[in-house]
Amino acid sequence: MRDNTESNIATADALTLLLHNQHALAAAIEELTKWLTDNGVEGVATNAITAMEALDSNAEALTDAIMRLRR
């Protein structure tokens, strides 16, 4: 089997950038959720929390994939 080290590094780098984007989106959603809660819009805040949970779950999967590629 051919060594795909360069390809793995490029893929891991791209996934790392996506992971950073996910963290930034989660932080923004968290701020919006706090604002929504403070302004009495709990139903929408609950939906935002659900979105953050999905981002967290996917971030874990991305992190695992990045670590496997970087080995």
C-alpha positions as CSV (number, residue, x, y, z in Angstrom):
1,M,0.0,0.0,0.0
2,R,1.3,3.5,-0.9
3,D,2.2,5.9,1.8
4,N,-0.4,8.7,1.8
5,T,1.3,10.8,4.5
6,E,1.0,14.1,2.5
7,S,-2.6,13.4,1.7
8,N,-3.4,12.5,5.4
9,I,-1.7,15.7,6.5
10,A,-3.7,17.8,4.0
11,T,-6.9,16.1,5.1
12,A,-6.2,16.5,8.8
13,D,-5.4,20.2,8.2
14,A,-8.7,20.8,6.4
15,L,-10.6,18.9,9.1
16,T,-8.9,21.0,11.7
17,L,-10.1,24.2,10.0
18,L,-13.6,22.8,9.9
19,L,-13.3,22.0,13.6
20,H,-12.2,25.5,14.4
21,N,-15.3,26.8,12.4
22,Q,-17.5,24.5,14.4
23,H,-16.1,25.9,17.7
24,A,-16.7,29.4,16.5
25,L,-20.3,28.7,15.5
26,A,-20.9,27.0,18.8
27,A,-19.6,30.0,20.6
28,A,-21.8,32.3,18.6
29,I,-24.9,30.1,19.2
30,E,-24.1,30.1,22.9
31,E,-24.1,33.9,23.0
32,L,-27.4,34.0,21.1
33,T,-28.9,31.4,23.4
34,K,-28.0,33.5,26.4
35,W,-29.5,36.5,24.8
36,L,-32.7,34.6,23.9
37,T,-33.0,33.2,27.4
38,D,-32.4,36.7,29.0
39,N,-35.2,38.1,26.7
40,G,-37.8,35.5,27.4
41,V,-37.6,33.4,24.3
42,E,-36.9,30.1,25.9
43,G,-38.4,28.0,23.2
44,V,-36.0,29.3,20.6
45,A,-33.2,29.1,23.1
46,T,-34.0,25.4,23.5
47,N,-33.7,24.8,19.8
48,A,-30.3,26.6,19.8
49,I,-29.1,24.4,22.6
50,T,-30.0,21.4,20.5
51,A,-28.0,22.8,17.6
52,M,-25.0,23.3,19.9
53,E,-25.3,19.7,21.1
54,A,-25.1,18.5,17.5
55,L,-22.0,20.7,16.9
56,D,-20.4,19.2,20.0
57,S,-21.1,15.7,18.9
58,N,-19.8,16.3,15.4
59,A,-16.7,18.1,16.8
60,E,-15.8,15.0,18.8
61,A,-16.1,12.9,15.6
62,L,-13.9,15.4,13.7
63,T,-11.3,15.4,16.5
64,D,-11.1,11.6,16.4
65,A,-10.7,11.6,12.6
66,I,-8.0,14.2,12.8
67,M,-6.1,12.3,15.4
68,R,-6.3,9.1,13.4
69,L,-5.0,10.9,10.3
70,R,-2.1,12.5,12.2
71,R,-0.8,9.2,13.6
